[in-house]
């Protein structure tokens, strides 16, 4: 696609939303205190504002990373078994700011209930453990790749796609 194509020929936001909605976990990239990149995953829920919530243990490397450095990237990617070309898997990447949601915050019981509704008894059990933190991941920028030559910047305010342009 070229930047001269009319916007109606670009995928709609439904395309990247469909990929996210088909996932139960997100891939999470964080940075350790000694600036080492770490990658992991976590089950998630998403609210109506587009923010993601994960409930994670202090024993996992990504939790102290997020508590010390509130920058993270999250990835949703087409399963290998469904893609036609492993070099061009459909994917969505968000750069996010992270914050801990405290038990006194009104979001805390609502998002933990959403996790329990989605994941059942395991989420209910994790709520009883003292080393778990509810983390809110707020997307600040996003990119959607639909395949070769089909990369888009996600306009998070208007929920539309723009052709990706490499910075000079």
N, C-alpha and C positions, 0 to 999 in steps of 0.2 A: 504494500500500500504506500501511496505517496501522500505527502501533506496536502496535496491539491484535491484529494478526494473529498466529496461532501461528507459532513459529519454523519449522515444517516447510513453511510456505508461502513462505518466503524462498528465494532461489536457494541451492544448496549451494556449497561452495567449489569444486566441480568446474567451475562456470560461469566463474569468473574464471581458474582454472587452465587451462581449455581455451583461453582467449584468449591467455594467456602462452605456452602450449606451441605455439601456432600461429605464433609469431613467431620470427624469427632475429635481429632487432635490437631494441634499445630506444631510445627517445627520452630524451635526457639533458639535464637543466637544471642548470647550475652558476652560480656567481657569481664574477666576476673580482675581482682585488685592489682595483679601484676601484669595486666594488659594482655592476657592470653585469651584468645577467642575460645568460646565453649559453645557446643551445640547440643540440644536435647529436644525433648518434646513434652507436651502436656495436654491432657484433655481440656476442653474449653467450652465456655458459653459466650454468646455475644448478645449485647443489649440493643435496644432500638436506636441508640445513638451511634452504633457501630464500634463500640468498645468491647474488647475481649477480656474475659476473666478466667484466670487459672488459680487453682488451689494447690499450692506446692509446699513441700517439706524443706526444712532447713538442711536436711541431709543431702538434698540434691544440689549440685554445684550451681545451677542457675539461680537458686533462691538467694544465697548470699551475694551473688553477682548483682542481681536486680536490686537488692537492698542497699548496696554500696554505689551502684552506677545505674541510674534509671533509664538507660538507653538500651533498646533491644530491637532485633529484627525478627519478624515472624514470616513463615513460609507455608503456603498451601500449595500442594503439587499433585498433578494428575497421577494416579497410580500407574506404575510401570505396565501392569497387565492390561490397561485400557488404552495406552498410547500407541500411535502408529510409528513414531520415531523417537527413540530415546534421547536424541539430541535436541528435540524441540518439544519437550513436555510442557503442557499448559501449566501455568503457575501464577500465583499472586504473592507479592512480597510487600510487606508494610514495615516501615521504620516507625517505631513506637516509643513513646515515653511511658515509663512504668511507675506506678505508685502502689503502696500498700494500702489496702482498704482495712481500716481498723474495725474491731467488733462493735464499736459504738456508732459507726457510720450507718445510716439507713440502708445503704447499698449492700452492706454485709449480709444480713439475713436473706435479702431478696436474691442476691446472686448465688449464695450457697444453696438456697432452695432450688434455683434454676439448675445448678449442677446436680443436685440430688434428683430432680425430675428427669434430667437427661441421662444420668449414669447410675441411678438406683442406689442400692445398699452400700456399695463401696464408697460413694461420696458421703453417705450418712455416717459411715464408720470413720472416715477421715476427719469429719467435723469434730470428733471427740478427741483427736490427738493434738497436744499442745504445741507441736513444732511446725504446724501448717500455717501458711499465710495466704490470704486472698490478695492476688495481684491484679490490678487493672492495667491493661495495655491499651493505650490510646494511639491509634494510627495518626502519624503526622504527615507522612508521604506514602504513596503507594504506586506500584507498578504491576501491570497485568501483561503477561506474555501468552498469546494464544497460539504461537507457533513461529516458524521461521519468518522473519520480516514483519511480524505482527506483534509489536511491543507498544504498550500504551502507558501513559501516566494516568493515574486515577485522580480526578479532581474530587477530593473528599468532601468539599463544601457543597458541590452541585451533583455529586454522584454520577459523573459522566467520564468518558474516556477521551484522552487526547493522544495523538500520535507521539510516541517517544522520540525525543530529539537529543542526540548526544551533545553534551556541552563542548564548545570549541576549546 
